[in-house]
């Protein structure tokens, strides 16, 4: 499924929201699942589930991790990241 099958990039990004819901349900309440649109890093969060973990909201900016990844570019064969640790805005381990 490629972006060409959608009217615009916004529709393409939104097509991944059901996957966010699915992953959040499969992974459970101890996992936050976030969909970022890196075209606008100041308001990149498009969908988020279990956001009680970080208290981030739809429309919030990209995390430091997303910023680092977008600057680094795709250097590996996969286009996703799993099993990483983060810190909240209050420096609490997530």
N, C-alpha and C positions, 0 to 999 in steps of 0.2 A: 504494500500500500504506500504510494508515494504522495507527496504534497500536490502533484499535478491533478489529482483526483478531487481536490477541494477548490472551492471558489476563491479562497484567499488563505493567507498564512494563519489568521486568527481561527478560522474554522479547523485548520489542520491541528493547531495546538489544542483546541478544545476537544478534539476527537480523542485525546489521551486522558481526559478527566475520568471516564469510567474505569480506566486502568488504575488510577489513583485510588478510587473507591475500592476496587477489588484488592489491591495490595494492602491497603489499610485493614480490610477485613481479614485477609489471610494472615497477615503478620501480627495483628492484635493491637491492643491499646498501648503497648509499650514502644511502638514504632511510629514515628512521624513520617508521613509520606508527602512529598512536596513536588509539584510540577512548576518549573520555572520557564518563563519565556525570556530568553537572553537577548531579545531585540531591545528590551527596555530594562536595564539592570536596576534602575531606581524604583521600578514597580514590577518586578519580575514574577512574583508569586501569583500564579493563575489558579491553582487549586492546592489545598492543603487539608490533610486529615490528621486527627489526633494532635491538633495544634496546642493542646493544653501543655504539651511538653516544652515547647519553645515560646509559646504565646505569640507567634507570628500570625499574620492575617493575609488574606488575599489582597494584593496590591502593595504589599511590603517589598522592600528592596531585596536584592540577591544577598545571600550570605557570603561571608568571606571565602568559603569553600567554592561556591559557584563562581565568584570573581576570579579566584586562582585558576580554576579549571578553564574558564573562558579565555584567560590570558595565555595559559599553557597550550591550549589547542589540543586536538586529538593526537596523542602520542602513543596510544595503545590501540590494540585491535578491538576494544569494546568501547561503547559510547555511554556507559553508565558506571556508577560507583556504588559499592556495597560495603557494609561493615566498617564504617568509619565513626570516630567519636567526634563530638563537637561540644561547644560551650555556649550557654545562653548569654544574653546580654548582661546578665548579672554574674557572669563568670562561673556558672554552675555547670558541672559535667552533665552532659545529656546522654 
